[in-house]
Amino acid sequence: MYLTVKETAEYLSMPEELIERLILEKKIRALYDGTQHLINKDQFDTHLEQMEKYKELIEEYLSEPIPEDWDAKDED
């Protein structure tokens, strides 16, 4: 499925200017049909899945309780 720059910006929750810049920098693959850029939506699926996994890992890490402080006494 192909999206316009505006639709892609909404899908990724990013400003349109950033999407256009990423297209020009060749970081987002796009086709130009003579009037507008068309972007294949499937190229973002893997990225979004990875972001969800990282969010889950961070939440898991932050929810771990802090271990109690062990008191090491120096007997010198």
PyMOL commands that set and color helices and strands:
alter all, ss='L'
color gray80, all
select helices_A, chain A and resi 5-12+16-24+41-63
alter helices_A, ss='H'
color red, helices_A
select strands_A, chain A and resi 2-3+31-32+37-40
alter strands_A, ss='S'
color yellow, strands_A
deselect
rebuild
show_as cartoon
